[in-house]
Amino acid sequence: MDQNGLSSFLLGLGVGVGIGMLFAPKSGKETREVIKNKAGESTDYLKQRSTEIKQTASEWVDKGKDALGRQKENIADAMEAGRQAYREAVGHEAPPAAEGTAN
């Protein structure tokens, strides 16, 4: 069951429990107390899930940053290898990059 299915199931379960309690043969005060307790449990569950989701998202961001850093290093290495191959093919150093001096 995916996360959306699980969330839908738990929501339906909570609604069903709430409706069942409303029709339960308990006094109004007892029923309100049970509903209050269940609402508190639901709040705790949602806080826990949001913390887990934040941690997961943070981990994915960190993995993405690491992958990006590796790709930058690979590109820099490939560019340097290309420069070296050019130098070897031409037999001398490549001309320096344009430094932006306009006359």
Stockholm file with secondary structure:
# STOCKHOLM 1.0

chainA/1-103         MDQNGLSSFLLGLGVGVGIGMLFAPKSGKETREVIKNKAGESTDYLKQRSTEIKQTASEWVDKGKDALGRQKENIADAMEAGRQAYREAVGHEAPPAAEGTAN
#=GR chainA/1-103 SS CCHHHHHHHHHHHHHHHHHHHHTSSSCHHHHHHHHHHHHHHHHHHHHHHHHHHHHHHHHHHHHHHHHHHHHHHHHHHHHHHHHHHHHHHHTSCCCCCCCCCCC
#=GC SS_cons         CCHHHHHHHHHHHHHHHHHHHHTSSSCHHHHHHHHHHHHHHHHHHHHHHHHHHHHHHHHHHHHHHHHHHHHHHHHHHHHHHHHHHHHHHHTSCCCCCCCCCCC
//
